[in-house]
Amino acid sequence: MHAELLDRVVLVTGGGSGIGRACGQALAAAGATVMLCGRTTSKLERAAAGIAEATGRTPAIHTTDVSQKAEVESLVRETIERFGRLDILVNNAGVSARGRVAELSDEVFDRALEINLRGAFLCARAAWPHLAASQDGYIFNIASYAGKHGMAGSGAYCASKFGLVGLSESMSEEGRDAGVRVTAICPGFVATPMVAGAPVAAEAMLQPEDIAKTILWLLSMSRVSMVKEVVLSRTGA
Ligand SMILES: NC(=O)c1ccc[n+]([C@@H]2O[C@H](COP(=O)([O-])OP(=O)(O)OC[C@H]3O[C@@H](n4cnc5c(N)ncnc54)[C@H](OP(=O)(O)O)[C@@H]3O)[C@@H](O)[C@H]2O)c1
């Protein structure tokens, strides 16, 4: 348990699998009260049961599509009604989007931007007043190595993640006087369902727990710390 997390409330988007689930588990194990959201209720229920078994603390769940403003507002409202505060937002929900730019459909491009970028913006905006009220608020934006380096076949995904890094840096500046810290986390390949079928062996990739440990490490720093970005990569992609 981390004494400083015992009275903290954490919202993890895309918490039903992969990195989001690992972050929810690590934060619950550290003593925080955790709310997980995602679009698929059964995935959230499975994740919450697994976290409860591993940590003895059962996360709350809320079925939410982060690209839908009304659903995001309802998620934050319910978090505050149930727990009275919100201290940490892990903006993790995301989708992959493959295809060379000349062949990309409008739908694939728009979906990547709507979920990976606009979704993170909607969550941050709805959570901001509560994070500021906490005076020790923190937003982790799970961007990507693809938010730092362009890659063939990933134009829509890279655009969404480059956008998220820019949004994150701006929020970090705005948070300086508001008591809200903001860090973009930019991992290369992480062994999760998103990259099943990637041309890299899962053992050669970062593990979801590596991202969770990075978050715990950043939370352990003094309140005056301002780490705008962390880039982690084992595979160079
Ligand atoms: N795996 C990697 O190599 C890697 C590397 C760098 C960055 N990332 C980023 O890390 C984040 C987590 O990905 P992951 O690798 O852990 O993959 P994952 O296991 O597929 O997790 C993504 C989660 O986001 C949820 N989600 C997707 N669209 C959503 C929406 N509109 N509203 C709410 N939740 C939504 C999914 O659940 P539902 O479908 O049920 O909603 C899923 O639980 C993503 O932002 C991804 O871009 C991943």
The ligand as an SDF file (V2000), in Angstrom:
LIG
                    3D

 48 52  0  0  0  0  0  0  0  0999 V2000
   -0.3920   -2.3950  -26.9420 N   0  0  0  0  0  0  0  0  0  0  0  0
    0.5020   -1.5470  -27.4320 C   0  0  0  0  0  0  0  0  0  0  0  0
    1.4970   -1.9340  -28.0790 O   0  0  0  0  0  0  0  0  0  0  0  0
    0.3550   -0.0640  -27.1830 C   0  0  0  0  0  0  0  0  0  0  0  0
    1.4690    0.7480  -27.3850 C   0  0  0  0  0  0  0  0  0  0  0  0
    1.3550    2.1100  -27.1570 C   0  0  0  0  0  0  0  0  0  0  0  0
    0.1590    2.6380  -26.7400 C   0  0  0  0  0  0  0  0  0  0  0  0
   -0.9200    1.8390  -26.5630 N   0  0  0  0  0  0  0  0  0  0  0  0
   -2.1600    2.4520  -26.1210 C   0  0  0  0  0  0  0  0  0  0  0  0
   -2.5110    1.9100  -24.8850 O   0  0  0  0  0  0  0  0  0  0  0  0
   -3.9270    2.0380  -24.6900 C   0  0  0  0  0  0  0  0  0  0  0  0
   -4.4830    0.7080  -24.1920 C   0  0  0  0  0  0  0  0  0  0  0  0
   -4.3430   -0.2570  -25.2120 O   0  0  0  0  0  0  0  0  0  0  0  0
   -4.0120   -1.7980  -24.9450 P   0  0  0  0  0  0  0  0  0  0  0  0
   -2.7740   -2.0850  -25.6640 O   0  0  0  0  0  0  0  0  0  0  0  0
   -4.1280   -2.0940  -23.5080 O   0  0  0  0  0  0  0  0  0  0  0  0
   -5.1640   -2.5020  -25.8070 O   0  0  0  0  0  0  0  0  0  0  0  0
   -6.5620   -3.1680  -25.4030 P   0  0  0  0  0  0  0  0  0  0  0  0
   -6.3380   -4.3240  -24.5060 O   0  0  0  0  0  0  0  0  0  0  0  0
   -7.2660   -3.3600  -26.6850 O   0  0  0  0  0  0  0  0  0  0  0  0
   -7.2590   -2.0340  -24.5420 O   0  0  0  0  0  0  0  0  0  0  0  0
   -7.9450   -0.9470  -25.0700 C   0  0  0  0  0  0  0  0  0  0  0  0
   -9.1760   -0.7440  -24.1980 C   0  0  0  0  0  0  0  0  0  0  0  0
   -9.8410    0.4600  -24.6040 O   0  0  0  0  0  0  0  0  0  0  0  0
  -11.2390    0.1930  -24.5970 C   0  0  0  0  0  0  0  0  0  0  0  0
  -11.8740    1.0950  -25.5560 N   0  0  0  0  0  0  0  0  0  0  0  0
  -11.7140    1.1250  -26.8860 C   0  0  0  0  0  0  0  0  0  0  0  0
  -12.4900    2.0810  -27.4180 N   0  0  0  0  0  0  0  0  0  0  0  0
  -13.1630    2.6600  -26.3880 C   0  0  0  0  0  0  0  0  0  0  0  0
  -14.1120    3.6860  -26.3030 C   0  0  0  0  0  0  0  0  0  0  0  0
  -14.5700    4.3260  -27.3830 N   0  0  0  0  0  0  0  0  0  0  0  0
  -14.5990    4.0220  -25.0700 N   0  0  0  0  0  0  0  0  0  0  0  0
  -14.1560    3.3790  -23.9620 C   0  0  0  0  0  0  0  0  0  0  0  0
  -13.2450    2.3930  -23.9850 N   0  0  0  0  0  0  0  0  0  0  0  0
  -12.7700    2.0310  -25.1960 C   0  0  0  0  0  0  0  0  0  0  0  0
  -11.3880   -1.2770  -24.9800 C   0  0  0  0  0  0  0  0  0  0  0  0
  -12.5450   -1.8680  -24.4350 O   0  0  0  0  0  0  0  0  0  0  0  0
  -13.9490   -1.8840  -25.2370 P   0  0  0  0  0  0  0  0  0  0  0  0
  -13.6430   -2.3030  -26.6290 O   0  0  0  0  0  0  0  0  0  0  0  0
  -14.7810   -2.8220  -24.4470 O   0  0  0  0  0  0  0  0  0  0  0  0
  -14.4650   -0.4760  -25.1530 O   0  0  0  0  0  0  0  0  0  0  0  0
  -10.1670   -1.8920  -24.3270 C   0  0  0  0  0  0  0  0  0  0  0  0
  -10.4510   -2.3890  -23.0330 O   0  0  0  0  0  0  0  0  0  0  0  0
   -4.4830    2.5040  -26.0380 C   0  0  0  0  0  0  0  0  0  0  0  0
   -4.7260    3.8880  -25.9980 O   0  0  0  0  0  0  0  0  0  0  0  0
   -3.3540    2.1960  -27.0040 C   0  0  0  0  0  0  0  0  0  0  0  0
   -3.3890    3.0230  -28.1320 O   0  0  0  0  0  0  0  0  0  0  0  0
   -0.8540    0.4820  -26.7700 C   0  0  0  0  0  0  0  0  0  0  0  0
  1  2  1  0
  2  3  2  0
  2  4  1  0
  4  5  1  0
  4 48  2  0
  5  6  2  0
  6  7  1  0
  7  8  2  0
  8  9  1  0
  8 48  1  0
  9 10  1  0
  9 46  1  0
 10 11  1  0
 11 12  1  0
 11 44  1  0
 12 13  1  0
 13 14  1  0
 14 15  2  0
 14 16  1  0
 14 17  1  0
 17 18  1  0
 18 19  2  0
 18 20  1  0
 18 21  1  0
 21 22  1  0
 22 23  1  0
 23 24  1  0
 23 42  1  0
 24 25  1  0
 25 26  1  0
 25 36  1  0
 26 27  1  0
 26 35  1  0
 27 28  2  0
 28 29  1  0
 29 30  1  0
 29 35  2  0
 30 31  1  0
 30 32  2  0
 32 33  1  0
 33 34  2  0
 34 35  1  0
 36 37  1  0
 36 42  1  0
 37 38  1  0
 38 39  2  0
 38 40  1  0
 38 41  1  0
 42 43  1  0
 44 45  1  0
 44 46  1  0
 46 47  1  0
M  CHG  2   8   1  16  -1
M  END
$$$$
